[in-house]
Amino acid sequence: MATADSKVQAGQTDLIDPFALVSRKEAADMLGVHVRTVDRYVSLGRLQKIKVGSLRAQSNVKFYRSEVQSLLTPVGTETGGVSG
């Protein structure tokens, strides 16, 4: 059976639940950045974290897959963006 990541690579993103939660590591991998950069995005308000379980463990921090994917949209290509 195909995994969610293989579906994304195959261009089958419509088969993935946009409200699915991903870990810090998964979010970093999706964005092509280090996990500390994901933490920085949270600090800057670019990404909202979801706390699951114990608040002490960083492994219990999750993100909505759709929100992480929205950071992959190039600047200026969103609806209502400035064209030039």
PDB file of N, CA, C and O in Angstrom:
ATOM      1  N   MET A   1       0.836  -1.187   0.000  1.00  0.00           N
ATOM      2  CA  MET A   1       0.000   0.000   0.000  1.00  0.00           C
ATOM      3  C   MET A   1       0.878   1.247   0.000  1.00  0.00           C
ATOM      4  O   MET A   1       1.915   1.279   0.663  1.00  0.00           O
ATOM      5  N   ALA A   2       0.471   2.256  -0.730  1.00  0.00           N
ATOM      6  CA  ALA A   2       1.244   3.494  -0.848  1.00  0.00           C
ATOM      7  C   ALA A   2       1.118   4.326   0.420  1.00  0.00           C
ATOM      8  O   ALA A   2       0.049   4.404   1.026  1.00  0.00           O
ATOM      9  N   THR A   3       2.219   4.940   0.806  1.00  0.00           N
ATOM     10  CA  THR A   3       2.200   5.825   1.966  1.00  0.00           C
ATOM     11  C   THR A   3       1.756   7.218   1.534  1.00  0.00           C
ATOM     12  O   THR A   3       1.688   7.514   0.341  1.00  0.00           O
ATOM     13  N   ALA A   4       1.453   8.076   2.519  1.00  0.00           N
ATOM     14  CA  ALA A   4       1.043   9.449   2.217  1.00  0.00           C
ATOM     15  C   ALA A   4       2.132  10.190   1.463  1.00  0.00           C
ATOM     16  O   ALA A   4       1.845  10.946   0.534  1.00  0.00           O
ATOM     17  N   ASP A   5       3.399   9.975   1.863  1.00  0.00           N
ATOM     18  CA  ASP A   5       4.503  10.665   1.191  1.00  0.00           C
ATOM     19  C   ASP A   5       4.648  10.216  -0.257  1.00  0.00           C
ATOM     20  O   ASP A   5       4.928  11.035  -1.133  1.00  0.00           O
ATOM     21  N   SER A   6       4.459   8.912  -0.521  1.00  0.00           N
ATOM     22  CA  SER A   6       4.570   8.455  -1.899  1.00  0.00           C
ATOM     23  C   SER A   6       3.427   8.997  -2.745  1.00  0.00           C
ATOM     24  O   SER A   6       3.596   9.229  -3.942  1.00  0.00           O
ATOM     25  N   LYS A   7       2.252   9.201  -2.123  1.00  0.00           N
ATOM     26  CA  LYS A   7       1.120   9.789  -2.849  1.00  0.00           C
ATOM     27  C   LYS A   7       1.420  11.233  -3.223  1.00  0.00           C
ATOM     28  O   LYS A   7       1.083  11.673  -4.322  1.00  0.00           O
ATOM     29  N   VAL A   8       2.055  11.979  -2.309  1.00  0.00           N
ATOM     30  CA  VAL A   8       2.420  13.361  -2.597  1.00  0.00           C
ATOM     31  C   VAL A   8       3.420  13.397  -3.735  1.00  0.00           C
ATOM     32  O   VAL A   8       3.292  14.206  -4.655  1.00  0.00           O
ATOM     33  N   GLN A   9       4.417  12.524  -3.678  1.00  0.00           N
ATOM     34  CA  GLN A   9       5.429  12.487  -4.719  1.00  0.00           C
ATOM     35  C   GLN A   9       4.822  12.105  -6.066  1.00  0.00           C
ATOM     36  O   GLN A   9       5.310  12.527  -7.114  1.00  0.00           O
ATOM     37  N   ALA A  10       3.756  11.304  -6.035  1.00  0.00           N
ATOM     38  CA  ALA A  10       3.113  10.881  -7.267  1.00  0.00           C
ATOM     39  C   ALA A  10       2.077  11.900  -7.743  1.00  0.00           C
ATOM     40  O   ALA A  10       1.437  11.696  -8.775  1.00  0.00           O
ATOM     41  N   GLY A  11       1.909  12.999  -6.996  1.00  0.00           N
ATOM     42  CA  GLY A  11       0.965  14.038  -7.386  1.00  0.00           C
ATOM     43  C   GLY A  11      -0.465  13.732  -6.992  1.00  0.00           C
ATOM     44  O   GLY A  11      -1.392  14.332  -7.535  1.00  0.00           O
ATOM     45  N   GLN A  12      -0.666  12.814  -6.064  1.00  0.00           N
ATOM     46  CA  GLN A  12      -2.007  12.436  -5.647  1.00  0.00           C
ATOM     47  C   GLN A  12      -2.362  13.099  -4.319  1.00  0.00           C
ATOM     48  O   GLN A  12      -2.810  12.425  -3.392  1.00  0.00           O
ATOM     49  N   THR A  13      -2.169  14.400  -4.220  1.00  0.00           N
ATOM     50  CA  THR A  13      -2.378  15.107  -2.964  1.00  0.00           C
ATOM     51  C   THR A  13      -3.844  15.154  -2.550  1.00  0.00           C
ATOM     52  O   THR A  13      -4.140  15.369  -1.375  1.00  0.00           O
ATOM     53  N   ASP A  14      -4.778  14.957  -3.503  1.00  0.00           N
ATOM     54  CA  ASP A  14      -6.189  14.992  -3.161  1.00  0.00           C
ATOM     55  C   ASP A  14      -6.595  13.801  -2.311  1.00  0.00           C
ATOM     56  O   ASP A  14      -7.679  13.816  -1.727  1.00  0.00           O
ATOM     57  N   LEU A  15      -5.763  12.768  -2.220  1.00  0.00           N
ATOM     58  CA  LEU A  15      -6.072  11.583  -1.442  1.00  0.00           C
ATOM     59  C   LEU A  15      -5.639  11.709   0.013  1.00  0.00           C
ATOM     60  O   LEU A  15      -5.916  10.825   0.823  1.00  0.00           O
ATOM     61  N   ILE A  16      -4.962  12.803   0.346  1.00  0.00           N
ATOM     62  CA  ILE A  16      -4.434  12.988   1.693  1.00  0.00           C
ATOM     63  C   ILE A  16      -5.346  13.913   2.482  1.00  0.00           C
ATOM     64  O   ILE A  16      -5.762  14.962   1.989  1.00  0.00           O
ATOM     65  N   ASP A  17      -5.652  13.516   3.712  1.00  0.00           N
ATOM     66  CA  ASP A  17      -6.491  14.317   4.602  1.00  0.00           C
ATOM     67  C   ASP A  17      -5.761  15.611   4.960  1.00  0.00           C
ATOM     68  O   ASP A  17      -4.697  15.552   5.576  1.00  0.00           O
ATOM     69  N   PRO A  18      -6.304  16.789   4.589  1.00  0.00           N
ATOM     70  CA  PRO A  18      -5.622  18.056   4.893  1.00  0.00           C
ATOM     71  C   PRO A  18      -5.590  18.375   6.378  1.00  0.00           C
ATOM     72  O   PRO A  18      -4.804  19.216   6.814  1.00  0.00           O
ATOM     73  N   PHE A  19      -6.445  17.706   7.167  1.00  0.00           N
ATOM     74  CA  PHE A  19      -6.464  17.945   8.606  1.00  0.00           C
ATOM     75  C   PHE A  19      -5.613  16.933   9.361  1.00  0.00           C
ATOM     76  O   PHE A  19      -5.613  16.906  10.592  1.00  0.00           O
ATOM     77  N   ALA A  20      -4.892  16.103   8.621  1.00  0.00           N
ATOM     78  CA  ALA A  20      -3.986  15.139   9.248  1.00  0.00           C
ATOM     79  C   ALA A  20      -2.876  15.899   9.962  1.00  0.00           C
ATOM     80  O   ALA A  20      -2.452  16.966   9.519  1.00  0.00           O
ATOM     81  N   LEU A  21      -2.421  15.343  11.054  1.00  0.00           N
ATOM     82  CA  LEU A  21      -1.346  15.968  11.815  1.00  0.00           C
ATOM     83  C   LEU A  21      -0.011  15.355  11.422  1.00  0.00           C
ATOM     84  O   LEU A  21       0.088  14.153  11.175  1.00  0.00           O
ATOM     85  N   VAL A  22       1.016  16.201  11.366  1.00  0.00           N
ATOM     86  CA  VAL A  22       2.372  15.748  11.081  1.00  0.00           C
ATOM     87  C   VAL A  22       3.283  16.205  12.209  1.00  0.00           C
ATOM     88  O   VAL A  22       3.007  17.202  12.876  1.00  0.00           O
ATOM     89  N   SER A  23       4.363  15.475  12.418  1.00  0.00           N
ATOM     90  CA  SER A  23       5.327  15.799  13.471  1.00  0.00           C
ATOM     91  C   SER A  23       6.233  16.953  13.038  1.00  0.00           C
ATOM     92  O   SER A  23       6.195  17.390  11.888  1.00  0.00           O
ATOM     93  N   ARG A  24       7.042  17.432  13.972  1.00  0.00           N
ATOM     94  CA  ARG A  24       8.019  18.481  13.650  1.00  0.00           C
ATOM     95  C   ARG A  24       8.961  18.006  12.566  1.00  0.00           C
ATOM     96  O   ARG A  24       9.256  18.746  11.628  1.00  0.00           O
ATOM     97  N   LYS A  25       9.436  16.771  12.687  1.00  0.00           N
ATOM     98  CA  LYS A  25      10.365  16.203  11.705  1.00  0.00           C
ATOM     99  C   LYS A  25       9.708  16.081  10.335  1.00  0.00           C
ATOM    100  O   LYS A  25      10.315  16.414   9.317  1.00  0.00           O
ATOM    101  N   GLU A  26       8.464  15.604  10.312  1.00  0.00           N
ATOM    102  CA  GLU A  26       7.744  15.483   9.041  1.00  0.00           C
ATOM    103  C   GLU A  26       7.525  16.857   8.408  1.00  0.00           C
ATOM    104  O   GLU A  26       7.669  17.023   7.196  1.00  0.00           O
ATOM    105  N   ALA A  27       7.173  17.842   9.244  1.00  0.00           N
ATOM    106  CA  ALA A  27       6.980  19.204   8.729  1.00  0.00           C
ATOM    107  C   ALA A  27       8.285  19.742   8.155  1.00  0.00           C
ATOM    108  O   ALA A  27       8.294  20.345   7.082  1.00  0.00           O
ATOM    109  N   ALA A  28       9.382  19.526   8.867  1.00  0.00           N
ATOM    110  CA  ALA A  28      10.695  19.978   8.392  1.00  0.00           C
ATOM    111  C   ALA A  28      11.045  19.300   7.068  1.00  0.00           C
ATOM    112  O   ALA A  28      11.544  19.948   6.148  1.00  0.00           O
ATOM    113  N   ASP A  29      10.787  18.012   6.978  1.00  0.00           N
ATOM    114  CA  ASP A  29      11.069  17.279   5.740  1.00  0.00           C
ATOM    115  C   ASP A  29      10.214  17.798   4.588  1.00  0.00           C
ATOM    116  O   ASP A  29      10.707  17.950   3.471  1.00  0.00           O
ATOM    117  N   MET A  30       8.938  18.073   4.851  1.00  0.00           N
ATOM    118  CA  MET A  30       8.045  18.590   3.806  1.00  0.00           C
ATOM    119  C   MET A  30       8.535  19.940   3.286  1.00  0.00           C
ATOM    120  O   MET A  30       8.448  20.226   2.092  1.00  0.00           O
ATOM    121  N   LEU A  31       9.053  20.769   4.203  1.00  0.00           N
ATOM    122  CA  LEU A  31       9.490  22.122   3.848  1.00  0.00           C
ATOM    123  C   LEU A  31      10.947  22.163   3.388  1.00  0.00           C
ATOM    124  O   LEU A  31      11.398  23.165   2.833  1.00  0.00           O
ATOM    125  N   GLY A  32      11.675  21.082   3.617  1.00  0.00           N
ATOM    126  CA  GLY A  32      13.087  21.061   3.238  1.00  0.00           C
ATOM    127  C   GLY A  32      13.945  21.925   4.140  1.00  0.00           C
ATOM    128  O   GLY A  32      14.925  22.523   3.694  1.00  0.00           O
ATOM    129  N   VAL A  33      13.571  21.991   5.431  1.00  0.00           N
ATOM    130  CA  VAL A  33      14.299  22.812   6.400  1.00  0.00           C
ATOM    131  C   VAL A  33      14.633  21.968   7.630  1.00  0.00           C
ATOM    132  O   VAL A  33      14.171  20.833   7.751  1.00  0.00           O
ATOM    133  N   HIS A  34      15.429  22.517   8.534  1.00  0.00           N
ATOM    134  CA  HIS A  34      15.779  21.867   9.795  1.00  0.00           C
ATOM    135  C   HIS A  34      14.607  22.027  10.768  1.00  0.00           C
ATOM    136  O   HIS A  34      13.817  22.962  10.640  1.00  0.00           O
ATOM    137  N   VAL A  35      14.494  21.113  11.744  1.00  0.00           N
ATOM    138  CA  VAL A  35      13.402  21.210  12.718  1.00  0.00           C
ATOM    139  C   VAL A  35      13.468  22.511  13.517  1.00  0.00           C
ATOM    140  O   VAL A  35      12.433  23.010  13.960  1.00  0.00           O
ATOM    141  N   ARG A  36      14.657  23.065  13.707  1.00  0.00           N
ATOM    142  CA  ARG A  36      14.765  24.354  14.413  1.00  0.00           C
ATOM    143  C   ARG A  36      14.135  25.481  13.600  1.00  0.00           C
ATOM    144  O   ARG A  36      13.619  26.445  14.165  1.00  0.00           O
ATOM    145  N   THR A  37      14.176  25.361  12.290  1.00  0.00           N
ATOM    146  CA  THR A  37      13.522  26.354  11.437  1.00  0.00           C
ATOM    147  C   THR A  37      12.014  26.258  11.595  1.00  0.00           C
ATOM    148  O   THR A  37      11.325  27.278  11.590  1.00  0.00           O
ATOM    149  N   VAL A  38      11.494  25.051  11.734  1.00  0.00           N
ATOM    150  CA  VAL A  38      10.060  24.863  11.992  1.00  0.00           C
ATOM    151  C   VAL A  38       9.700  25.539  13.316  1.00  0.00           C
ATOM    152  O   VAL A  38       8.677  26.218  13.404  1.00  0.00           O
ATOM    153  N   ASP A  39      10.531  25.360  14.345  1.00  0.00           N
ATOM    154  CA  ASP A  39      10.306  26.024  15.633  1.00  0.00           C
ATOM    155  C   ASP A  39      10.309  27.543  15.471  1.00  0.00           C
ATOM    156  O   ASP A  39       9.513  28.241  16.100  1.00  0.00           O
ATOM    157  N   ARG A  40      11.205  28.052  14.627  1.00  0.00           N
ATOM    158  CA  ARG A  40      11.278  29.490  14.366  1.00  0.00           C
ATOM    159  C   ARG A  40       9.997  29.973  13.683  1.00  0.00           C
ATOM    160  O   ARG A  40       9.487  31.046  14.007  1.00  0.00           O
ATOM    161  N   TYR A  41       9.476  29.182  12.735  1.00  0.00           N
ATOM    162  CA  TYR A  41       8.221  29.536  12.073  1.00  0.00           C
ATOM    163  C   TYR A  41       7.085  29.647  13.094  1.00  0.00           C
ATOM    164  O   TYR A  41       6.215  30.509  12.975  1.00  0.00           O
ATOM    165  N   VAL A  42       7.103  28.760  14.102  1.00  0.00           N
ATOM    166  CA  VAL A  42       6.090  28.830  15.166  1.00  0.00           C
ATOM    167  C   VAL A  42       6.269  30.132  15.940  1.00  0.00           C
ATOM    168  O   VAL A  42       5.290  30.832  16.200  1.00  0.00           O
ATOM    169  N   SER A  43       7.502  30.467  16.312  1.00  0.00           N
ATOM    170  CA  SER A  43       7.781  31.697  17.065  1.00  0.00           C
ATOM    171  C   SER A  43       7.370  32.951  16.296  1.00  0.00           C
ATOM    172  O   SER A  43       6.915  33.932  16.884  1.00  0.00           O
ATOM    173  N   LEU A  44       7.538  32.904  14.972  1.00  0.00           N
ATOM    174  CA  LEU A  44       7.189  34.049  14.128  1.00  0.00           C
ATOM    175  C   LEU A  44       5.709  34.110  13.769  1.00  0.00           C
ATOM    176  O   LEU A  44       5.246  35.078  13.166  1.00  0.00           O
ATOM    177  N   GLY A  45       4.968  33.065  14.146  1.00  0.00           N
ATOM    178  CA  GLY A  45       3.539  33.036  13.849  1.00  0.00           C
ATOM    179  C   GLY A  45       3.215  32.546  12.445  1.00  0.00           C
ATOM    180  O   GLY A  45       2.073  32.666  12.002  1.00  0.00           O
ATOM    181  N   ARG A  46       4.189  32.002  11.743  1.00  0.00           N
ATOM    182  CA  ARG A  46       3.965  31.499  10.388  1.00  0.00           C
ATOM    183  C   ARG A  46       3.343  30.114  10.393  1.00  0.00           C
ATOM    184  O   ARG A  46       2.782  29.675   9.389  1.00  0.00           O
ATOM    185  N   LEU A  47       3.444  29.417  11.537  1.00  0.00           N
ATOM    186  CA  LEU A  47       2.949  28.058  11.651  1.00  0.00           C
ATOM    187  C   LEU A  47       2.370  27.877  13.044  1.00  0.00           C
ATOM    188  O   LEU A  47       2.994  28.263  14.032  1.00  0.00           O
ATOM    189  N   GLN A  48       1.186  27.296  13.129  1.00  0.00           N
ATOM    190  CA  GLN A  48       0.540  27.080  14.424  1.00  0.00           C
ATOM    191  C   GLN A  48       0.760  25.640  14.863  1.00  0.00           C
ATOM    192  O   GLN A  48       0.484  24.702  14.115  1.00  0.00           O
ATOM    193  N   LYS A  49       1.270  25.470  16.109  1.00  0.00           N
ATOM    194  CA  LYS A  49       1.508  24.126  16.603  1.00  0.00           C
ATOM    195  C   LYS A  49       0.278  23.614  17.344  1.00  0.00           C
ATOM    196  O   LYS A  49      -0.486  24.385  17.924  1.00  0.00           O
ATOM    197  N   ILE A  50       0.108  22.311  17.309  1.00  0.00           N
ATOM    198  CA  ILE A  50      -0.968  21.624  18.013  1.00  0.00           C
ATOM    199  C   ILE A  50      -0.280  20.760  19.065  1.00  0.00           C
ATOM    200  O   ILE A  50       0.558  19.922  18.730  1.00  0.00           O
ATOM    201  N   LYS A  51      -0.629  20.960  20.335  1.00  0.00           N
ATOM    202  CA  LYS A  51      -0.027  20.180  21.409  1.00  0.00           C
ATOM    203  C   LYS A  51      -0.867  18.935  21.645  1.00  0.00           C
ATOM    204  O   LYS A  51      -2.077  19.018  21.857  1.00  0.00           O
ATOM    205  N   VAL A  52      -0.213  17.781  21.607  1.00  0.00           N
ATOM    206  CA  VAL A  52      -0.875  16.506  21.790  1.00  0.00           C
ATOM    207  C   VAL A  52      -0.225  15.805  22.973  1.00  0.00           C
ATOM    208  O   VAL A  52       0.990  15.608  22.980  1.00  0.00           O
ATOM    209  N   GLY A  53      -1.003  15.430  23.959  1.00  0.00           N
ATOM    210  CA  GLY A  53      -0.455  14.722  25.118  1.00  0.00           C
ATOM    211  C   GLY A  53       0.304  15.654  26.043  1.00  0.00           C
ATOM    212  O   GLY A  53      -0.093  16.802  26.240  1.00  0.00           O
ATOM    213  N   SER A  54       1.397  15.159  26.612  1.00  0.00           N
ATOM    214  CA  SER A  54       2.227  15.899  27.550  1.00  0.00           C
ATOM    215  C   SER A  54       2.788  17.159  26.903  1.00  0.00           C
ATOM    216  O   SER A  54       3.245  17.125  25.760  1.00  0.00           O
ATOM    217  N   LEU A  55       2.752  18.254  27.624  1.00  0.00           N
ATOM    218  CA  LEU A  55       3.248  19.520  27.091  1.00  0.00           C
ATOM    219  C   LEU A  55       4.766  19.623  27.165  1.00  0.00           C
ATOM    220  O   LEU A  55       5.349  20.536  26.580  1.00  0.00           O
ATOM    221  N   ARG A  56       5.409  18.708  27.868  1.00  0.00           N
ATOM    222  CA  ARG A  56       6.861  18.791  28.050  1.00  0.00           C
ATOM    223  C   ARG A  56       7.651  18.262  26.867  1.00  0.00           C
ATOM    224  O   ARG A  56       8.728  18.776  26.563  1.00  0.00           O
ATOM    225  N   ALA A  57       7.146  17.269  26.213  1.00  0.00           N
ATOM    226  CA  ALA A  57       7.911  16.618  25.144  1.00  0.00           C
ATOM    227  C   ALA A  57       7.711  17.311  23.805  1.00  0.00           C
ATOM    228  O   ALA A  57       6.576  17.533  23.381  1.00  0.00           O
ATOM    229  N   GLN A  58       8.810  17.654  23.136  1.00  0.00           N
ATOM    230  CA  GLN A  58       8.740  18.257  21.800  1.00  0.00           C
ATOM    231  C   GLN A  58       8.118  17.282  20.808  1.00  0.00           C
ATOM    232  O   GLN A  58       7.557  17.704  19.797  1.00  0.00           O
ATOM    233  N   SER A  59       8.213  15.977  21.088  1.00  0.00           N
ATOM    234  CA  SER A  59       7.648  14.986  20.170  1.00  0.00           C
ATOM    235  C   SER A  59       6.127  15.031  20.163  1.00  0.00           C
ATOM    236  O   SER A  59       5.493  14.437  19.291  1.00  0.00           O
ATOM    237  N   ASN A  60       5.539  15.726  21.124  1.00  0.00           N
ATOM    238  CA  ASN A  60       4.089  15.836  21.185  1.00  0.00           C
ATOM    239  C   ASN A  60       3.570  17.092  20.494  1.00  0.00           C
ATOM    240  O   ASN A  60       2.393  17.429  20.624  1.00  0.00           O
ATOM    241  N   VAL A  61       4.427  17.780  19.771  1.00  0.00           N
ATOM    242  CA  VAL A  61       4.031  18.953  18.998  1.00  0.00           C
ATOM    243  C   VAL A  61       3.730  18.496  17.575  1.00  0.00           C
ATOM    244  O   VAL A  61       4.560  17.853  16.933  1.00  0.00           O
ATOM    245  N   LYS A  62       2.548  18.829  17.090  1.00  0.00           N
ATOM    246  CA  LYS A  62       2.133  18.427  15.747  1.00  0.00           C
ATOM    247  C   LYS A  62       1.667  19.662  14.981  1.00  0.00           C
ATOM    248  O   LYS A  62       1.462  20.732  15.554  1.00  0.00           O
ATOM    249  N   PHE A  63       1.506  19.483  13.670  1.00  0.00           N
ATOM    250  CA  PHE A  63       1.060  20.561  12.790  1.00  0.00           C
ATOM    251  C   PHE A  63       0.045  19.992  11.809  1.00  0.00           C
ATOM    252  O   PHE A  63       0.118  18.821  11.438  1.00  0.00           O
ATOM    253  N   TYR A  64      -0.905  20.832  11.390  1.00  0.00           N
ATOM    254  CA  TYR A  64      -1.824  20.400  10.341  1.00  0.00           C
ATOM    255  C   TYR A  64      -1.059  20.317   9.031  1.00  0.00           C
ATOM    256  O   TYR A  64      -0.359  21.256   8.650  1.00  0.00           O
ATOM    257  N   ARG A  65      -1.194  19.189   8.343  1.00  0.00           N
ATOM    258  CA  ARG A  65      -0.509  18.983   7.063  1.00  0.00           C
ATOM    259  C   ARG A  65      -0.836  20.119   6.093  1.00  0.00           C
ATOM    260  O   ARG A  65       0.054  20.611   5.399  1.00  0.00           O
ATOM    261  N   SER A  66      -2.104  20.540   6.037  1.00  0.00           N
ATOM    262  CA  SER A  66      -2.511  21.584   5.089  1.00  0.00           C
ATOM    263  C   SER A  66      -1.824  22.911   5.381  1.00  0.00           C
ATOM    264  O   SER A  66      -1.499  23.660   4.460  1.00  0.00           O
ATOM    265  N   GLU A  67      -1.600  23.207   6.671  1.00  0.00           N
ATOM    266  CA  GLU A  67      -0.927  24.458   7.021  1.00  0.00           C
ATOM    267  C   GLU A  67       0.548  24.419   6.619  1.00  0.00           C
ATOM    268  O   GLU A  67       1.097  25.413   6.145  1.00  0.00           O
ATOM    269  N   VAL A  68       1.175  23.272   6.812  1.00  0.00           N
ATOM    270  CA  VAL A  68       2.570  23.119   6.392  1.00  0.00           C
ATOM    271  C   VAL A  68       2.650  23.253   4.874  1.00  0.00           C
ATOM    272  O   VAL A  68       3.536  23.932   4.355  1.00  0.00           O
ATOM    273  N   GLN A  69       1.730  22.608   4.164  1.00  0.00           N
ATOM    274  CA  GLN A  69       1.725  22.679   2.707  1.00  0.00           C
ATOM    275  C   GLN A  69       1.497  24.098   2.211  1.00  0.00           C
ATOM    276  O   GLN A  69       2.004  24.474   1.154  1.00  0.00           O
ATOM    277  N   SER A  70       0.730  24.900   2.972  1.00  0.00           N
ATOM    278  CA  SER A  70       0.475  26.277   2.549  1.00  0.00           C
ATOM    279  C   SER A  70       1.751  27.114   2.552  1.00  0.00           C
ATOM    280  O   SER A  70       1.845  28.099   1.820  1.00  0.00           O
ATOM    281  N   LEU A  71       2.730  26.732   3.367  1.00  0.00           N
ATOM    282  CA  LEU A  71       4.010  27.439   3.373  1.00  0.00           C
ATOM    283  C   LEU A  71       4.825  27.138   2.119  1.00  0.00           C
ATOM    284  O   LEU A  71       5.793  27.838   1.824  1.00  0.00           O
ATOM    285  N   LEU A  72       4.442  26.110   1.389  1.00  0.00           N
ATOM    286  CA  LEU A  72       5.146  25.751   0.150  1.00  0.00           C
ATOM    287  C   LEU A  72       4.694  26.584  -1.036  1.00  0.00           C
ATOM    288  O   LEU A  72       5.322  26.544  -2.094  1.00  0.00           O
ATOM    289  N   THR A  73       3.597  27.352  -0.874  1.00  0.00           N
ATOM    290  CA  THR A  73       3.085  28.189  -1.955  1.00  0.00           C
ATOM    291  C   THR A  73       4.040  29.358  -2.171  1.00  0.00           C
ATOM    292  O   THR A  73       4.291  30.115  -1.233  1.00  0.00           O
ATOM    293  N   PRO A  74       4.579  29.530  -3.375  1.00  0.00           N
ATOM    294  CA  PRO A  74       5.492  30.643  -3.640  1.00  0.00           C
ATOM    295  C   PRO A  74       4.827  31.998  -3.388  1.00  0.00           C
ATOM    296  O   PRO A  74       3.640  32.174  -3.660  1.00  0.00           O
ATOM    297  N   VAL A  75       5.584  32.931  -2.878  1.00  0.00           N
ATOM    298  CA  VAL A  75       5.087  34.274  -2.600  1.00  0.00           C
ATOM    299  C   VAL A  75       4.616  34.920  -3.899  1.00  0.00           C
ATOM    300  O   VAL A  75       5.291  34.832  -4.924  1.00  0.00           O
ATOM    301  N   GLY A  76       3.448  35.571  -3.847  1.00  0.00           N
ATOM    302  CA  GLY A  76       2.920  36.264  -5.000  1.00  0.00           C
ATOM    303  C   GLY A  76       2.024  35.416  -5.886  1.00  0.00           C
ATOM    304  O   GLY A  76       1.479  35.909  -6.874  1.00  0.00           O
ATOM    305  N   THR A  77       1.865  34.120  -5.533  1.00  0.00           N
ATOM    306  CA  THR A  77       1.007  33.267  -6.346  1.00  0.00           C
ATOM    307  C   THR A  77      -0.314  32.955  -5.659  1.00  0.00           C
ATOM    308  O   THR A  77      -1.173  32.287  -6.235  1.00  0.00           O
ATOM    309  N   GLU A  78      -0.483  33.440  -4.414  1.00  0.00           N
ATOM    310  CA  GLU A  78      -1.746  33.211  -3.718  1.00  0.00           C
ATOM    311  C   GLU A  78      -2.839  34.019  -4.397  1.00  0.00           C
ATOM    312  O   GLU A  78      -2.565  34.979  -5.116  1.00  0.00           O
ATOM    313  N   THR A  79      -4.082  33.618  -4.160  1.00  0.00           N
ATOM    314  CA  THR A  79      -5.215  34.367  -4.689  1.00  0.00           C
ATOM    315  C   THR A  79      -5.196  35.766  -4.090  1.00  0.00           C
ATOM    316  O   THR A  79      -5.049  35.920  -2.877  1.00  0.00           O
ATOM    317  N   GLY A  80      -5.341  36.765  -4.913  1.00  0.00           N
ATOM    318  CA  GLY A  80      -5.347  38.146  -4.435  1.00  0.00           C
ATOM    319  C   GLY A  80      -3.968  38.738  -4.332  1.00  0.00           C
ATOM    320  O   GLY A  80      -3.819  39.854  -3.835  1.00  0.00           O
ATOM    321  N   GLY A  81      -2.944  38.022  -4.788  1.00  0.00           N
ATOM    322  CA  GLY A  81      -1.579  38.535  -4.743  1.00  0.00           C
ATOM    323  C   GLY A  81      -1.371  39.628  -5.765  1.00  0.00           C
ATOM    324  O   GLY A  81      -2.162  39.777  -6.697  1.00  0.00           O
ATOM    325  N   VAL A  82      -0.328  40.379  -5.595  1.00  0.00           N
ATOM    326  CA  VAL A  82      -0.010  41.465  -6.503  1.00  0.00           C
ATOM    327  C   VAL A  82       0.717  40.890  -7.715  1.00  0.00           C
ATOM    328  O   VAL A  82       1.698  40.160  -7.571  1.00  0.00           O
ATOM    329  N   SER A  83       0.244  41.213  -8.875  1.00  0.00           N
ATOM    330  CA  SER A  83       0.929  40.736 -10.078  1.00  0.00           C
ATOM    331  C   SER A  83       1.674  41.893 -10.718  1.00  0.00           C
ATOM    332  O   SER A  83       1.302  43.056 -10.560  1.00  0.00           O
ATOM    333  N   GLY A  84       2.701  41.565 -11.421  1.00  0.00           N
ATOM    334  CA  GLY A  84       3.472  42.656 -11.942  1.00  0.00           C
ATOM    335  C   GLY A  84       4.085  42.339 -13.206  1.00  0.00           C
ATOM    336  O   GLY A  84       4.781  43.175 -13.782  1.00  0.00           O
TER     337      GLY A  84
END
